[in-house]
Amino acid sequence: MTDGIIYFPNIVGNDALIRRLSKDISENRLSHAYVLEGAKGSGRHMIAKEAIAAIECEARYDDKSRASVPCGRCKNCEKILSGKSPDVITVGLEDDRSTIGVDTIRRLKEDIYTAPNDLSVKAYIIEYADLMTPQAQNAFLLSLEEPPSYIIFFLICENSANLLETVRSRAPTLRTQRASSEEIEKYLLKNDSRAAELKTTSPREWEEIICASQGSIGNGLELLDAKKRARLLEYRSVAKSLVTMLGRLNKVAALEAISSFGTKRTEVCKQISFLQSALRDLLLLKKCETAPLCFFERRDDAIELSTNFTAQTLLSLYDASLVAVDDLEANANVRLTLMNMMQSAGLI
């Protein structure tokens, strides 16, 4: 809470980040630019929009001593949070390009000198900011150094190290954090009616969704979609079957595991990725039974599976799986690659 106002009531976790933004807003000491760094689905876009709404929220000037900001109800909040404000502009990749080029930034530079329509600020959310080319970043520098007083930039990125030092020095970096399983569950149940129904009708699927969200509320919301969830659950099921078979530590089981994989390279690479997550959990449990897990939703199941392996076997299999993915991406034969993976791990 700052100056009697509760800031960002809809943001889960990210306490340090929220404290910084709340302080800057309440003291009218906002930077003209912020870098929001974090994994996909970690809430970077939501935080940017909520911050813009908080700046413009009419509840900031309400006489009530414990108003929540952004309130989500005033006309400014409604426009901003629904994506209908002409003064909140999203900039990103164009025409299926893999980088943001200098032409995109030049257009942005021209646009910033047009005053806001109905807000006090004009905000730009720059997606994939870490994919700006060096030329684009250099072109962007002048806008960062001397923007009009009403401008605020939010640079969304996964890795701020890809930004030039001259860019980073002009915009504080705020990093999003993984949400806990409890925070994800609470948010989904509060904000999506599908969550409560799924938890009641399919408790095991619900547990898998929370685990597979991997600390991201965005991932959790996405997995409430039945089609997306079904594909993910299929991959998770295959990975669990594979580690169960491989835990028998014999040639017959290894060959059986090979036949459980798909036939297409892209599919097999994805299956190996899930297998790697399972192996990572089992390897951690060999060292500490309370280690944080990223794949198994039930610790007891994972601990039981881990007893079937030695730590060296798990490590060898994990290393062999990394080589297998490299070989498959280089167009190697699928079955031969899987055979080599099992042989390298000492299972055949």
C-alpha positions as CSV (number, residue, x, y, z in Angstrom):
1,M,0.0,0.0,0.0
2,T,1.3,3.5,-0.8
3,D,-0.3,6.8,0.3
4,G,-3.5,5.0,1.4
5,I,-4.0,3.5,-2.0
6,I,-3.7,-0.2,-2.8
7,Y,-1.9,-0.5,-6.1
8,F,-2.2,-3.3,-8.6
9,P,-4.7,-5.5,-6.8
10,N,-5.0,-7.8,-9.9
11,I,-1.2,-8.6,-10.2
12,V,-0.2,-11.9,-8.6
13,G,3.2,-12.0,-6.9
14,N,6.0,-9.9,-8.3
15,D,6.1,-7.9,-5.0
16,A,9.4,-6.1,-5.7
17,L,8.3,-5.0,-9.1
18,I,5.0,-3.8,-7.9
19,R,6.5,-1.9,-5.0
20,R,8.8,-0.1,-7.5
21,L,6.0,0.9,-9.9
22,S,3.6,1.8,-7.0
23,K,6.2,4.1,-5.5
24,D,7.0,5.7,-8.9
25,I,3.3,6.4,-9.6
26,S,2.4,7.6,-6.2
27,E,5.3,10.0,-6.0
28,N,4.9,11.1,-9.7
29,R,8.4,10.0,-10.4
30,L,7.8,7.7,-13.3
31,S,10.6,6.9,-15.6
32,H,9.9,7.7,-19.3
33,A,10.8,4.0,-20.0
34,Y,10.8,0.6,-18.3
35,V,12.2,-2.7,-19.4
36,L,9.9,-5.6,-18.4
37,E,11.9,-8.7,-18.5
38,G,10.6,-12.3,-18.0
39,A,9.5,-15.5,-19.6
40,K,6.6,-15.7,-22.0
41,G,3.4,-15.9,-20.0
42,S,4.9,-14.3,-16.9
43,G,2.5,-11.3,-17.0
44,R,4.7,-8.7,-18.6
45,H,2.0,-7.3,-20.9
46,M,-0.6,-7.4,-18.2
47,I,1.8,-5.4,-15.9
48,A,2.4,-2.8,-18.6
49,K,-1.3,-2.3,-19.2
50,E,-2.1,-2.2,-15.5
51,A,0.7,0.3,-14.9
52,I,-0.7,2.6,-17.7
53,A,-4.2,2.2,-16.2
54,A,-2.9,3.0,-12.8
55,I,-1.3,6.2,-14.0
56,E,-4.6,7.3,-15.6
57,C,-7.1,5.8,-13.1
58,E,-9.6,8.3,-11.6
59,A,-9.5,6.4,-8.3
60,R,-6.1,7.9,-7.6
61,Y,-7.9,11.1,-6.9
62,D,-10.8,9.6,-5.0
63,D,-11.4,10.8,-1.4
64,K,-11.7,7.3,-0.2
65,S,-8.6,6.4,1.8
66,R,-8.2,2.8,0.6
67,A,-9.1,3.0,-3.1
68,S,-7.6,0.3,-5.3
69,V,-5.7,1.4,-8.4
70,P,-6.3,0.7,-11.2
71,C,-9.9,0.4,-10.3
72,G,-10.9,-1.3,-13.6
73,R,-14.2,0.6,-13.6
74,C,-13.5,4.2,-14.5
75,K,-13.6,5.2,-18.2
76,N,-9.8,5.4,-18.5
77,C,-9.3,2.0,-17.0
78,E,-12.0,0.4,-19.2
79,K,-10.4,1.8,-22.3
80,I,-6.9,0.9,-21.4
81,L,-7.5,-2.6,-20.0
82,S,-9.8,-3.5,-22.9
83,G,-7.3,-2.5,-25.5
84,K,-9.5,0.3,-26.8
85,S,-7.4,3.4,-26.0
86,P,-5.8,5.1,-29.0
87,D,-3.1,6.4,-26.7
88,V,-1.8,2.9,-25.9
89,I,0.1,1.6,-28.9
90,T,1.7,-1.8,-29.3
91,V,4.7,-2.2,-31.5
92,G,6.3,-5.5,-32.4
93,L,7.3,-7.9,-35.1
94,E,5.9,-7.2,-38.6
95,D,5.2,-9.5,-41.6
96,D,6.5,-12.6,-39.9
97,R,10.0,-11.1,-39.5
98,S,12.3,-12.5,-36.7
99,T,13.6,-9.0,-35.7
100,I,12.3,-5.5,-35.3
101,G,14.0,-3.3,-37.9
102,V,15.0,0.3,-38.1
103,D,11.9,1.2,-40.3
104,T,9.6,0.2,-37.5
105,I,11.4,2.4,-35.1
106,R,11.5,5.3,-37.5
107,R,7.7,5.2,-37.7
108,L,7.5,5.1,-34.0
109,K,9.7,8.1,-33.7
110,E,7.5,10.1,-36.0
111,D,4.3,9.1,-34.1
112,I,5.5,10.1,-30.6
113,Y,5.3,13.7,-31.5
114,T,1.5,13.4,-32.0
115,A,0.0,14.4,-28.6
116,P,-2.3,11.9,-26.8
117,N,-6.0,11.9,-27.7
118,D,-7.7,11.6,-24.3
119,L,-5.1,10.4,-21.7
120,S,-2.4,12.4,-20.0
121,V,0.2,10.0,-21.3
122,K,0.9,8.3,-24.6
123,A,2.2,4.8,-23.9
124,Y,4.1,2.4,-26.2
125,I,4.3,-1.3,-25.4
126,I,7.2,-2.6,-27.5
127,E,6.9,-6.4,-27.8
128,Y,10.1,-8.5,-28.4
129,A,12.2,-5.4,-27.6
130,D,15.2,-7.7,-27.3
131,L,14.7,-8.6,-30.9
132,M,15.4,-5.1,-32.1
133,T,18.4,-5.0,-34.4
134,P,21.4,-2.9,-33.3
135,Q,20.5,-0.4,-35.9
136,A,16.9,-0.2,-34.6
137,Q,18.1,0.2,-31.1
138,N,20.5,3.0,-32.0
139,A,17.7,4.7,-33.9
140,F,15.5,4.3,-30.8
141,L,18.1,6.0,-28.5
142,L,17.2,9.6,-29.2
143,S,13.5,8.8,-28.4
144,L,14.7,7.4,-25.1
145,E,17.0,10.3,-24.3
146,E,14.6,13.2,-25.2
147,P,11.0,12.0,-25.4
148,P,8.1,14.4,-25.2
149,S,7.0,14.8,-21.6
150,Y,3.8,12.7,-22.1
151,I,5.6,9.6,-23.5
152,I,6.2,6.4,-21.6
153,F,7.7,3.2,-23.1
154,F,7.4,-0.4,-21.8
155,L,10.0,-2.6,-23.5
156,I,8.9,-6.2,-23.2
157,C,11.6,-8.8,-23.5
158,E,12.8,-12.2,-22.3
159,N,16.5,-11.3,-22.1
160,S,17.4,-7.7,-21.5
161,A,21.1,-8.6,-22.1
162,N,20.2,-8.5,-25.8
163,L,19.6,-4.8,-25.5
164,L,22.4,-2.4,-26.0
165,E,24.0,-1.0,-22.8
166,T,23.0,2.5,-24.0
167,V,19.4,1.4,-24.1
168,R,19.5,-0.4,-20.7
169,S,21.1,2.6,-19.0
170,R,18.1,4.8,-20.0
171,A,15.3,2.5,-18.7
172,P,15.2,0.6,-15.4
173,T,14.8,-3.2,-15.8
174,L,12.0,-4.8,-13.8
175,R,12.0,-8.6,-13.8
176,T,8.9,-10.7,-13.4
177,Q,9.0,-13.7,-11.2
178,R,7.5,-17.2,-11.3
179,A,4.1,-17.4,-9.5
180,S,3.7,-20.2,-7.0
181,S,1.4,-23.1,-7.6
182,E,-0.9,-21.7,-4.9
183,E,-1.0,-18.2,-6.6
184,I,-1.7,-19.7,-10.0
185,E,-4.5,-21.9,-8.6
186,K,-6.1,-18.9,-6.7
187,Y,-5.9,-16.7,-9.8
188,L,-7.4,-19.2,-12.2
189,L,-10.3,-20.1,-9.8
190,K,-11.0,-16.4,-9.3
191,N,-10.9,-15.2,-12.9
192,D,-12.0,-18.1,-15.1
193,S,-15.2,-20.1,-14.6
194,R,-13.7,-23.1,-16.4
195,A,-11.2,-23.5,-13.6
196,A,-13.6,-24.4,-10.8
197,E,-15.5,-26.8,-13.1
198,L,-12.3,-28.6,-14.1
199,K,-11.0,-28.8,-10.5
200,T,-14.3,-30.5,-9.5
201,T,-14.8,-32.8,-12.5
202,S,-11.1,-33.8,-13.2
203,P,-9.0,-33.1,-10.2
204,R,-6.0,-35.0,-11.6
205,E,-6.1,-32.9,-14.8
206,W,-6.4,-29.8,-12.6
207,E,-3.2,-30.8,-10.8
208,E,-1.4,-31.3,-14.1
209,I,-2.5,-27.9,-15.4
210,I,-1.1,-26.2,-12.3
211,C,2.2,-28.1,-12.5
212,A,2.5,-27.6,-16.3
213,S,1.9,-23.9,-16.0
214,Q,5.5,-23.7,-14.7
215,G,5.0,-20.5,-12.7
216,S,3.1,-18.7,-15.4
217,I,-0.5,-17.6,-15.0
218,G,-0.6,-17.0,-18.7
219,N,0.2,-20.6,-19.3
220,G,-2.4,-21.7,-16.8
221,L,-5.1,-19.6,-18.6
222,E,-4.1,-21.1,-21.9
223,L,-4.3,-24.6,-20.6
224,L,-7.9,-24.1,-19.6
225,D,-8.7,-24.5,-23.3
226,A,-9.6,-28.2,-23.7
227,K,-7.8,-28.6,-27.1
228,K,-4.5,-27.1,-25.9
229,R,-4.8,-29.0,-22.6
230,A,-5.4,-32.4,-24.4
231,R,-2.2,-32.0,-26.5
232,L,-0.1,-31.2,-23.5
233,L,-1.5,-33.9,-21.3
234,E,-0.8,-36.4,-24.1
235,Y,2.9,-35.4,-24.2
236,R,3.1,-35.6,-20.4
237,S,1.5,-39.0,-20.4
238,V,4.1,-40.3,-23.0
239,A,6.9,-38.9,-20.9
240,K,5.6,-40.6,-17.7
241,S,5.3,-43.9,-19.6
242,L,8.8,-43.6,-21.0
243,V,10.5,-43.0,-17.6
244,T,8.4,-45.9,-16.2
245,M,9.6,-48.2,-19.0
246,L,13.2,-47.0,-18.8
247,G,13.2,-47.5,-15.1
248,R,13.2,-51.3,-15.7
249,L,16.8,-50.8,-16.9
250,N,16.8,-53.6,-19.5
251,K,17.1,-53.8,-23.3
252,V,13.5,-55.0,-23.8
253,A,12.2,-52.0,-21.9
254,A,14.5,-49.6,-23.9
255,L,13.3,-51.0,-27.2
256,E,9.7,-50.8,-26.0
257,A,10.3,-47.2,-25.1
258,I,11.7,-46.5,-28.6
259,S,8.5,-47.8,-30.1
260,S,6.5,-45.4,-27.9
261,F,7.9,-42.4,-29.6
262,G,6.3,-40.8,-32.7
263,T,7.6,-41.0,-36.2
264,K,8.0,-37.3,-37.1
265,R,11.1,-35.4,-36.1
266,T,9.2,-32.4,-34.7
267,E,7.0,-34.7,-32.7
268,V,9.8,-36.7,-31.3
269,C,11.8,-33.6,-30.4
270,K,8.8,-32.4,-28.4
271,Q,8.4,-35.8,-26.7
272,I,12.1,-35.7,-25.8
273,S,11.7,-32.2,-24.3
274,F,9.0,-33.5,-22.0
275,L,11.1,-36.6,-21.2
276,Q,14.0,-34.2,-20.3
277,S,11.8,-32.3,-17.8
278,A,10.9,-35.6,-16.1
279,L,14.5,-36.7,-16.0
280,R,15.5,-33.4,-14.5
281,D,13.0,-33.9,-11.7
282,L,14.1,-37.4,-11.0
283,L,17.8,-36.4,-10.9
284,L,17.1,-33.6,-8.5
285,L,15.2,-36.0,-6.2
286,K,18.2,-38.3,-6.1
287,K,20.0,-35.5,-4.3
288,C,17.1,-33.9,-2.3
289,E,13.6,-35.3,-1.9
290,T,12.3,-31.7,-1.2
291,A,13.8,-30.2,-4.4
292,P,11.3,-28.1,-6.4
293,L,9.8,-30.1,-9.3
294,C,9.0,-28.8,-12.8
295,F,7.3,-31.8,-14.3
296,F,5.7,-34.2,-11.8
297,E,2.6,-32.9,-10.1
298,R,2.7,-35.5,-7.3
299,R,6.0,-35.7,-5.4
300,D,5.4,-39.2,-4.1
301,D,5.0,-40.6,-7.6
302,A,8.2,-38.9,-8.7
303,I,10.2,-40.2,-5.6
304,E,9.0,-43.7,-6.3
305,L,10.1,-43.5,-9.9
306,S,13.5,-42.0,-9.0
307,T,14.3,-45.1,-6.9
308,N,14.4,-47.2,-10.1
309,F,17.4,-45.2,-11.4
310,T,20.9,-44.4,-10.3
311,A,21.9,-40.8,-10.6
312,Q,24.5,-41.7,-13.2
313,T,21.9,-43.4,-15.4
314,L,19.6,-40.4,-15.2
315,L,22.5,-38.1,-16.1
316,S,23.6,-40.2,-19.0
317,L,20.1,-40.5,-20.4
318,Y,19.6,-36.7,-20.1
319,D,22.9,-36.0,-21.8
320,A,22.1,-38.5,-24.6
321,S,18.7,-36.9,-25.1
322,L,20.4,-33.5,-25.7
323,V,22.5,-35.1,-28.4
324,A,19.5,-36.8,-29.9
325,V,17.6,-33.5,-30.3
326,D,20.7,-32.0,-32.0
327,D,20.9,-34.9,-34.4
328,L,17.2,-34.8,-35.2
329,E,17.3,-31.1,-35.9
330,A,20.2,-31.9,-38.3
331,N,17.8,-34.3,-40.1
332,A,19.1,-37.6,-38.7
333,N,17.0,-40.7,-39.0
334,V,14.4,-40.9,-36.2
335,R,14.7,-44.6,-35.2
336,L,18.5,-44.6,-35.5
337,T,18.8,-41.5,-33.4
338,L,16.6,-43.0,-30.7
339,M,18.6,-46.3,-30.7
340,N,21.8,-44.2,-30.4
341,M,20.3,-42.3,-27.4
342,M,19.5,-45.6,-25.6
343,Q,22.9,-47.0,-26.4
344,S,24.7,-43.8,-25.2
345,A,22.7,-44.0,-21.9
346,G,23.8,-47.6,-21.5
347,L,20.3,-49.0,-21.7
348,I,20.9,-51.2,-24.8
